[in-house]
């Protein structure tokens, strides 16, 4: 056999060995545990699209709330709105003085976008009495005004202006709501209470009494009802109810405040001390903001 033939056969032998080596390596299991637990490589979380209308029936998700707040003017509170999310971090629950909590919510436990819930109250606008009333993983709907603090930190308005409207599907602490008793006949001697005014629906030139419990911000009562006086910026209306601590819009009457002495004397912007005070009003029971209301007010 010639030297040239020997070299050719040797070259072919080496090529065959090399091919077998590569084929064998492909079928050999990893000799170590890969850092992802031998699972598929992690994929970045799917982008969560903004959703919701900010209403009780259709709350904003965190993505929508963040989008809205980042576009808002710095330090200018929004109208009260509903925002849904999952608690992903709790910074603290204060139970001795103010009964509020600071925590973050997100659209999922793995979401990178988090919304700060600052100095917010517990379910049904009650004060926190225990640190374990909320926990990481809870699903909540928070209600109230929000703000783009200093133009770079979307969060709730503080000092108890917001509260948990729904906690893990529960809205009222499991309690059976009390039914307000209808009282009065609409006269000066015996004014309607709010429960009676709601039942009446329409009436001219009658007296109605109730406690001032808040106001309506914007054009829709369902989206703009606010049950405090801390962030009051509206002079044209108030909400009254039979109970001074009422926070259910369905148990309230919206009162239109006409220009003049009535507005000057009753509006919460100028008189925050009127919050939870009882008043007697004279006017017409009629629709206002699409709900039971009092209009053409001439006496308070």
C-alpha positions in Angstrom: 0.0 0.0 0.0 1.4 3.4 -0.9 2.2 6.1 1.6 -0.5 8.3 -0.1 -3.2 5.6 0.4 -2.2 5.2 4.0 -2.6 8.9 4.7 -6.0 9.0 3.0 -7.3 6.0 5.1 -6.0 7.6 8.3 -7.7 10.9 7.6 -11.0 9.1 6.9 -10.7 7.2 10.2 -10.1 10.4 12.2 -13.2 12.0 10.6 -15.4 9.0 11.6 -14.2 9.1 15.2 -14.9 12.9 15.4 -18.4 12.4 14.1 -19.1 9.6 16.6 -17.8 11.8 19.5 -20.2 14.7 18.7 -23.2 12.4 18.3 -22.5 10.8 21.7 -22.1 14.1 23.5 -25.6 15.2 22.4 -27.2 12.2 24.2 -25.3 12.4 27.5 -27.3 13.9 30.4 -25.9 17.1 32.1 -23.4 15.9 34.7 -24.7 18.7 37.1 -28.0 20.4 38.1 -28.6 23.5 36.1 -29.5 26.6 38.1 -33.1 26.6 37.0 -33.8 23.2 38.6 -33.6 21.3 35.3 -36.6 23.2 34.1 -37.1 25.3 31.0 -35.4 28.6 31.0 -37.5 31.3 32.7 -39.3 33.7 30.4 -40.0 37.3 31.3 -43.5 37.9 32.8 -46.1 38.8 30.2 -46.9 42.5 30.1 -50.1 43.2 31.9 -52.3 45.6 29.9 -54.3 48.4 31.7 -57.9 47.4 32.4 -60.9 48.6 34.2 -62.9 51.8 34.6 -62.2 52.7 38.2 -65.8 51.9 39.2 -67.0 49.6 41.9 -68.3 47.2 39.3 -65.1 47.4 37.2 -62.1 48.6 39.2 -58.8 49.6 37.6 -56.1 47.1 37.7 -52.7 48.3 38.9 -51.4 48.8 35.4 -54.3 51.1 34.6 -54.0 53.1 37.8 -50.3 53.6 37.3 -50.8 54.7 33.8 -53.4 57.3 34.9 -51.4 58.5 37.8 -48.1 58.9 35.9 -49.9 61.1 33.5 -51.5 63.2 36.2 -50.2 66.5 37.6 -47.9 66.3 40.6 -49.6 66.4 44.0 -53.1 66.8 42.6 -55.6 64.2 44.0 -57.7 62.3 41.6 -61.4 61.7 42.0 -62.0 58.7 44.3 -61.6 55.5 42.3 -61.6 51.7 42.8 -58.3 49.9 42.2 -57.8 46.1 42.4 -54.6 44.3 43.2 -52.8 41.7 45.2 -50.8 42.7 48.4 -47.2 41.9 47.6 -45.4 43.8 50.4 -46.5 45.2 53.8 -44.4 48.1 55.2 -46.4 48.5 58.4 -49.8 48.4 60.1 -50.3 51.1 62.8 -53.0 50.2 65.4 -52.4 52.5 68.4 -53.3 56.0 67.0 -54.5 56.2 63.5 -55.3 52.6 62.6 -53.9 52.7 59.1 -51.5 50.7 57.0 -48.8 51.1 54.4 -48.4 48.4 51.7 -47.9 47.7 48.0 -50.3 46.1 45.6 -49.6 44.6 42.2 -51.5 42.8 39.4 -49.8 39.5 40.4 -47.2 38.3 42.8 -44.5 38.4 40.1 -45.4 41.8 38.6 -42.7 44.4 38.6 -45.1 47.4 38.7 -46.3 48.1 42.3 -48.7 50.7 43.6 -48.1 52.2 47.1 -51.1 52.2 49.4 -50.3 54.9 52.0 -52.0 55.4 55.3 -55.1 53.5 54.2 -57.8 52.2 56.4 -59.2 48.7 56.8 -62.3 47.0 55.3 -65.4 49.2 55.4 -63.3 52.3 56.3 -62.6 51.0 59.8 -59.4 51.3 61.6 -56.9 48.5 61.8 -56.9 46.8 65.2 -54.4 44.0 64.4 -51.3 43.7 62.2 -52.6 40.3 60.9 -55.8 41.7 59.4 -54.0 41.8 56.1 -51.2 39.6 54.7 -49.1 39.2 51.6 -51.2 37.4 49.0 -54.5 39.0 49.9 -56.6 40.3 47.0 -58.0 43.8 47.7 -60.0 46.5 46.1 -58.9 49.9 47.5 -61.2 52.9 47.2 -60.5 56.6 47.5 -58.4 59.4 45.9 -54.9 58.8 44.6 -52.1 61.1 43.8 -48.8 61.3 41.9 -46.7 62.4 44.9 -44.0 64.9 43.9 -44.6 63.8 40.3 -42.8 60.6 40.6 -44.5 58.3 43.1 -48.1 57.2 42.4 -49.9 56.4 45.7 -53.1 56.9 47.7 -53.8 60.1 49.4 -52.9 59.6 53.1 -54.5 60.2 56.4 -57.2 57.6 56.0 -58.6 59.1 52.8 -58.7 55.6 51.3 -59.8 52.2 52.6 -60.1 48.6 51.6 -63.5 48.2 49.9 -63.1 44.5 49.3 -60.8 41.9 50.9 -60.6 38.5 49.4 -64.1 38.9 47.9 -65.6 40.2 51.2 -67.0 43.7 51.3 -68.7 44.2 54.6 -67.0 42.1 57.2 -69.6 39.4 56.8 -72.1 41.4 58.8 -75.8 41.7 57.9 -76.4 45.3 57.0 -78.8 47.1 59.3 -82.0 48.4 57.7 -82.7 52.1 58.4 -86.1 52.8 59.8 -88.2 55.3 57.9 -89.2 58.3 60.1 -91.1 61.6 59.6 -93.8 63.0 57.4 -91.8 65.9 55.7 -93.1 68.7 57.9 -91.1 71.1 60.0 -92.2 69.4 63.1 -91.4 65.9 61.8 -88.9 66.0 58.9 -88.3 63.0 56.8 -85.1 61.1 57.7 -83.0 60.0 54.8 -84.5 56.5 54.8 -88.0 58.0 54.4 -86.8 60.5 51.7 -85.3 57.5 49.7 -88.6 55.7 50.0 -90.6 58.8 49.0 -88.6 59.3 45.8 -90.3 62.6 44.8 -91.9 65.3 46.9 -92.2 69.1 46.7 -91.5 71.6 49.5 -90.7 69.1 52.3 -88.3 69.0 55.2 -85.6 66.3 55.4 -83.0 65.8 58.1 -79.7 63.9 57.9 -76.1 63.8 58.8 -73.5 65.3 56.3 -71.3 62.3 55.4 -69.5 63.4 52.3 -69.8 64.8 48.8 -69.7 63.8 45.1 -66.6 64.7 43.0 -67.1 64.9 39.3 -70.2 64.0 37.3 -71.0 60.5 38.4 -72.1 59.6 41.9 -71.1 55.9 41.5 -67.5 57.0 40.6 -67.1 60.2 42.7 -68.7 59.6 46.1 -66.3 60.6 48.9 -67.1 59.8 52.5 -64.7 62.3 54.3 -63.9 66.0 54.4 -60.1 65.8 54.3 -59.7 66.3 50.5 -62.9 68.3 49.9 -62.6 70.6 46.9 -66.3 70.8 45.9 -68.7 73.5 47.1 -71.9 72.6 45.1 -73.1 69.5 46.9 -73.0 67.3 50.0 -74.2 63.8 50.8 -76.5 63.2 53.8 -77.5 59.9 55.5 -79.6 58.7 58.4 -76.4 57.4 60.1 -73.4 59.8 60.7 -71.0 56.9 59.9 -72.6 55.8 56.6 -70.3 54.9 53.7 -72.8 53.3 51.4 -74.0 55.5 48.5 -77.3 53.6 48.3 -78.2 54.9 51.7 -77.5 58.5 51.0 -79.2 61.5 49.4 -77.3 64.0 47.3 -78.0 67.6 48.2 -77.6 70.3 45.6 -76.2 73.5 47.2 -77.4 76.6 45.3 -75.4 79.8 45.3 -76.0 82.0 48.3 -76.3 81.6 52.0 -77.1 77.8 51.9 -74.0 77.0 50.0 -71.8 79.4 52.0 -73.1 77.8 55.2 -73.1 74.1 54.4 -70.2 73.3 51.9 -67.4 71.2 53.4 -64.7 73.0 51.5 -65.2 76.1 53.7 -66.6 74.2 56.8 -65.0 70.9 57.3 -66.5 70.9 60.8 -69.9 70.3 59.2 -68.8 66.7 58.5 -71.0 64.3 60.4 -73.2 67.1 61.7 -77.0 66.8 61.5 -78.9 69.3 59.4 -82.6 70.0 58.5 -83.2 71.0 54.9 -86.2 72.4 53.1 -86.6 71.8 49.4 -87.7 69.2 46.8 -86.9 65.5 46.8 -85.9 64.8 43.2 -83.2 63.0 41.1 -79.8 64.5 41.4 -76.6 62.9 40.0 -78.9 60.1 38.8 -79.8 59.2 42.4 -82.2 60.3 45.1 -81.5 64.0 45.8 -82.7 67.3 47.3 -82.9 70.3 45.0 -84.3 73.8 45.0 -83.0 74.2 48.6 -84.1 77.3 50.3 -83.6 76.6 54.0 -81.0 74.8 56.1 
